[in-house]
Amino acid sequence: MTGHPLDSFFAPLAVAFAGSVKPGKIGFELIRNMKEGNYEGEIYPINPAGGDVLGYRVYPSVSALPGKIDLIVISLPHQAILDSLDQAGARGIKAAVVISSGFSEVGNDQAEKTLVETARRWGIRLIGPNCAGLMNPWARHFPSIEVRALPGYTALLTQSGALGGAALALAEERGFGFSKFISYGNRCDLGDIELLAYLADDPQTRAIVVYMEGVDRGREFLRAAKSASLRKPVVAIKAGRTRAGTRAASSHTGTMAGVDEVYNAAFRKAGILRVEGVEEMFDLCQAISHCPLPEGNKVAIVTNSGGPGILAADKAESLGLNVNEPSPSLVESLKPRLSPHASLKNPVDLTVESGYEEYAAALEAVLSEYDAAIVINVATPYLDSTGIARGVIEAAGRRRKPVLTSFMAGRIVKDAVGLLDEAQIVNLATGERCAFVLSKLTERTKILERSPFALLD
Amino acid sequence: MTGHPLDSFFAPLAVAFAGSVKPGKIGFELIRNMKEGNYEGEIYPINPAGGDVLGYRVYPSVSALPGKIDLIVISLPHQAILDSLDQAGARGIKAAVVISSGFSEVGNDQAEKTLVETARRWGIRLIGPNCAGLMNPWARHFPSIEVRALPGYTALLTQSGALGGAALALAEERGFGFSKFISYGNRCDLGDIELLAYLADDPQTRAIVVYMEGVDRGREFLRAAKSASLRKPVVAIKAGRTRAGTRAASSHTGTMAGVDEVYNAAFRKAGILRVEGVEEMFDLCQAISHCPLPEGNKVAIVTNSGGPGILAADKAESLGLNVNEPSPSLVESLKPRLSPHASLKNPVDLTVESGYEEYAAALEAVLSEYDAAIVINVATPYLDSTGIARGVIEAAGRRRKPVLTSFMAGRIVKDAVGLLDEAQIVNLATGERCAFVLSKLTERTKILERSPFALLD
């Protein structure tokens, strides 16, 4: 606990779950996720039926709970929610997550209003309703029905619970971790604005991702994002870019998705990095978590094979990166250290016979002249790539500049990629994806350069 | 063997390998790949040292080989290549793959000219030099040092051996198969033009992919591609789109990469589908191998959750697909069969409580009005998705229209995706990727509509 009022949501010592305790029901699955995630605090299931569930005693009501409770997670039917909130308020609980749906998202605005009023009366802060819960993997705290996140450095703040769930499942497949996960649903009380501020202060969070379909308090959101983006990168996936998407977004939430260009301009002003979907987000946030920022946009590509190097150069230039050729003096210094067949342009093509020494020499040299490097290794099945990985790790470690790698691919580079992972060097499927990430890191550098003056606007 | 003169390359009964037989050397690794791939024909290593390698007798020279040989694969140093070719010619061998490098790609044009002249004298057809070999996984024939391909329906024809190797390694990771793999290197004799014609006739090939950095006989290439594209889809990855990429491409091969817009126009005229890289290529070719073509561009999106549906709609519309809303009569027919909370627009959002029946009913209904469908299932860990998969398979099976799915994601939909795979329904990581593939399938439909008249140009 850092002493922040919202810590009760993210690092509670005791959590109550008001909902069904039958297997397959949301209430039960929430408790199971906490248990299987090895939560170390107290878990109190609440259901009039009493008895036991998953080894925990079930209490008949909130009022019957023993000791201090920090958070209540509610998955009850409508008629029972207000009563639970009243009991929670009387017990001094100040934080509630309401998973239950059927509120403003289906036009039931009155029920949502009553929910908020009840909570306010007791000074309870709310996340939800109509949400998929939250997670703090570092505290092994998983009050959500979604796939449990691994601990990591990216916070995901999502308007759509389903999109959040899909992102968590994809992340698991990829080994990508999260610092926090928050599905805020109808944001009847706490929403993106309040949570952005919380995450900007959160020590485990290095990147904040916002998935949104629309905003309801636009100015406040942009102010919150701007302020957060001075502290750490804020990445947005904004759905509803097109006519079809906008129509779908407005049918799906209570908000009206705005015109896409307006969003782009506003995002730029607020220092938000926009990506198209979850795959781009993973690539970028992995780099944010582990890479220094580039000082400028000059990128060197070091490769052992033509084709993939060219595709990376194409992508980098099309995204506005500078892929200029090395200076004559750099070429001169490289020549004696590389194969006579190496191509000393950009990409620097070391040719297939290169290993540890050539990669280390080339990367070290280009990092003296460029702001960042993409290192490609197209491996052949019968050659060990771990030497190349060691060369890259060594040279990258000598300077604080971003180095992204694409060791291709799969089984034949598994050991080498394991070494890169340990050294916190980000390895992506293709050089093109490295180029995309570098273009966004460069955007981030520009955002920081124009701050804090831009904040005065 | 289909009786085609190039069959000696792809379905030989006996193959000779002239090169080093020391472990780690290319000659050895070629033989190992053949052996580990369970090639059923005869394998004849050739090396003056004699002895045995990997259980095969090593012959001292080509002349000393017993019986009929269909193909010779050469990884010798320059001075020994011509002698081997002469001996091969004298033995009646008509097909040779030259893996060795150091020819026109490093400015050694004279050596390459002599190589071609020697081959011509004997009527030998050549693939290479400076190439990564070829594969016919259906014949378990793997004269290449790259990761052995699984059998599949996509032929990959690549100017860059390394790009080919990277694609094979990525494909293995994804379970993607190939009908043929050909790295043609410097194309001193057989190149993209001749091989396009061969693959257009190849019964195992349903899609032909060409990776190219530049063309040397532009008109002939476009004519060959046009002719092939009347038979089956031709997909191109053309590197060297930008100034940086072009510079790299021209340093890397003997050819000058052309202006990108010229390529785009020429590709369009020749009926070539252009993609940016190998990941897009895998997605598209998987669909080509298993999906019927859409008759038009009207796409319905069926989902159980808002966010991912909106992202797919955004992508579809931005790529020119028609994501219009369903007709009033379709809405009327859907209403009684779906949840009262379902959103009967496009995306059709079935909501999270939907399963087998709702998916089957919705998909069947939209396929009566739209040309294609994207089906998204954002799964929760505790609900079984196999019922949804069965609903999709049943409804998709009733009409010959393309249906792409995105079951999200990973472990929690593994069983369901297994069922989709068996039913040959293509499942991609995101709805956006489905939208991209459908846009290209629609392009293919248009190509076929304007043929064969366009061919008269």
Contacts between the chains, C-beta under 8 A, distances in Angstrom:
chain1	res1	chain2	res2	distance
A	24	B	382	6.5
A	29	B	380	8.0
A	29	B	381	7.9
A	29	B	382	4.8
A	32	B	382	7.8
A	106	B	341	6.2
A	145	B	380	5.6
A	145	B	381	7.1
A	145	B	382	6.6
A	146	B	380	6.8
A	146	B	381	6.8
A	147	B	381	5.3
A	147	B	410	7.5
A	147	B	411	7.6
A	147	B	412	6.3
A	158	B	307	7.5
A	159	B	307	7.4
A	160	B	305	6.8
A	160	B	306	5.4
A	160	B	307	3.1
A	160	B	308	7.8
A	161	B	305	7.7
A	162	B	304	7.4
A	162	B	305	2.9
A	162	B	306	6.5
A	162	B	307	5.5
A	162	B	308	6.5
A	162	B	352	7.0
A	162	B	378	4.3
A	163	B	305	7.1
A	163	B	306	7.7
A	163	B	307	3.0
A	163	B	308	5.7
A	163	B	311	7.7
A	163	B	378	7.5
A	164	B	307	7.9
A	165	B	305	7.9
A	165	B	378	5.8
A	165	B	379	7.7
A	165	B	380	6.3
A	165	B	408	7.8
A	166	B	305	7.7
A	166	B	307	7.7
A	166	B	308	5.7
A	166	B	378	4.7
A	166	B	408	3.8
A	166	B	409	5.5
A	169	B	379	7.1
A	169	B	381	7.8
A	169	B	408	5.9
A	169	B	409	3.7
A	169	B	410	4.7
A	169	B	411	7.3
A	169	B	412	5.6
A	169	B	413	7.6
A	170	B	408	6.7
A	170	B	409	4.3
A	170	B	410	6.3
A	170	B	429	7.0
A	172	B	410	5.4
A	172	B	411	6.5
A	173	B	409	6.3
A	173	B	410	3.6
A	173	B	411	7.0
A	211	B	307	6.6
A	213	B	306	7.2
A	213	B	307	6.9
A	213	B	310	6.3
A	237	B	311	7.6
A	239	B	307	6.0
A	239	B	310	4.0
A	239	B	311	5.1
A	239	B	314	6.3
A	240	B	310	5.7
A	240	B	314	6.8
A	241	B	314	4.3
A	241	B	318	6.6
A	242	B	313	6.8
A	242	B	314	4.9
A	242	B	317	3.8
A	242	B	318	5.5
A	242	B	323	7.9
A	243	B	317	6.2
A	244	B	313	4.1
A	244	B	314	7.0
A	244	B	316	6.7
A	244	B	317	4.3
A	244	B	323	3.7
A	244	B	324	7.9
A	244	B	346	6.9
A	245	B	310	4.8
A	245	B	311	7.3
A	245	B	313	4.5
A	245	B	314	3.5
A	245	B	317	6.7
A	247	B	313	7.9
A	247	B	325	7.5
A	247	B	345	6.5
A	248	B	306	7.0
A	248	B	309	6.0
A	248	B	310	4.6
A	248	B	313	5.1
A	248	B	343	7.9
A	248	B	345	6.6
A	248	B	346	7.5
A	248	B	347	5.2
A	248	B	349	7.7
A	249	B	306	7.5
A	249	B	310	5.1
A	251	B	343	5.1
A	251	B	345	5.5
A	251	B	349	7.5
A	252	B	306	3.5
A	252	B	307	7.8
A	252	B	309	7.7
A	252	B	310	6.7
A	252	B	343	6.8
A	252	B	349	6.5
A	253	B	306	7.1
A	276	B	311	7.9
A	276	B	315	7.8
A	276	B	432	7.1
A	277	B	311	5.6
A	277	B	430	5.9
A	277	B	432	5.4
A	278	B	430	6.9
A	279	B	429	6.8
A	279	B	430	6.7
A	304	B	162	7.4
A	305	B	160	6.8
A	305	B	161	7.7
A	305	B	162	2.9
A	305	B	163	7.2
A	305	B	165	7.8
A	305	B	166	7.7
A	306	B	160	5.4
A	306	B	162	6.4
A	306	B	163	7.7
A	306	B	213	7.1
A	306	B	248	7.1
A	306	B	249	7.5
A	306	B	252	3.5
A	306	B	253	7.1
A	307	B	158	7.5
A	307	B	159	7.4
A	307	B	160	3.0
A	307	B	162	5.4
A	307	B	163	3.0
A	307	B	164	7.9
A	307	B	166	7.6
A	307	B	211	6.6
A	307	B	213	6.9
A	307	B	239	6.1
A	307	B	252	7.8
A	308	B	160	7.8
A	308	B	162	6.4
A	308	B	163	5.7
A	308	B	166	5.6
A	309	B	248	6.0
A	309	B	252	7.8
A	310	B	213	6.3
A	310	B	239	4.1
A	310	B	240	5.7
A	310	B	245	4.9
A	310	B	248	4.6
A	310	B	249	5.1
A	310	B	252	6.8
A	311	B	163	7.6
A	311	B	237	7.6
A	311	B	239	5.1
A	311	B	245	7.3
A	311	B	276	7.9
A	311	B	277	5.7
A	313	B	242	6.9
A	313	B	244	4.1
A	313	B	245	4.5
A	313	B	247	7.9
A	313	B	248	5.1
A	314	B	239	6.2
A	314	B	240	6.8
A	314	B	241	4.3
A	314	B	242	4.8
A	314	B	244	7.0
A	314	B	245	3.5
A	315	B	276	7.8
A	316	B	244	6.7
A	317	B	242	3.8
A	317	B	243	6.2
A	317	B	244	4.3
A	317	B	245	6.7
A	318	B	241	6.7
A	318	B	242	5.5
A	323	B	242	7.9
A	323	B	244	3.7
A	324	B	244	7.9
A	325	B	247	7.5
A	341	B	106	6.3
A	343	B	248	8.0
A	343	B	251	5.1
A	343	B	252	6.8
A	345	B	247	6.5
A	345	B	248	6.6
A	345	B	251	5.6
A	346	B	244	6.9
A	346	B	248	7.5
A	347	B	248	5.2
A	349	B	248	7.7
A	349	B	251	7.6
A	349	B	252	6.6
A	352	B	162	7.0
A	378	B	162	4.3
A	378	B	163	7.5
A	378	B	165	5.8
A	378	B	166	4.7
A	379	B	165	7.7
A	379	B	169	7.1
A	380	B	29	8.0
A	380	B	145	5.6
A	380	B	146	6.8
A	380	B	165	6.3
A	381	B	29	7.9
A	381	B	145	7.1
A	381	B	146	6.8
A	381	B	147	5.3
A	381	B	169	7.8
A	382	B	24	6.6
A	382	B	29	4.8
A	382	B	32	7.8
A	382	B	145	6.5
A	408	B	165	7.8
A	408	B	166	3.8
A	408	B	169	5.8
A	408	B	170	6.7
A	409	B	166	5.6
A	409	B	169	3.7
A	409	B	170	4.3
A	409	B	173	6.2
A	410	B	147	7.5
A	410	B	169	4.7
A	410	B	170	6.3
A	410	B	172	5.3
A	410	B	173	3.6
A	411	B	147	7.6
A	411	B	169	7.3
A	411	B	172	6.5
A	411	B	173	7.0
A	412	B	147	6.3
A	412	B	169	5.6
A	413	B	169	7.6
A	429	B	170	7.0
A	429	B	279	6.8
A	430	B	277	5.9
A	430	B	278	6.9
A	430	B	279	6.7
A	432	B	276	7.1
A	432	B	277	5.4
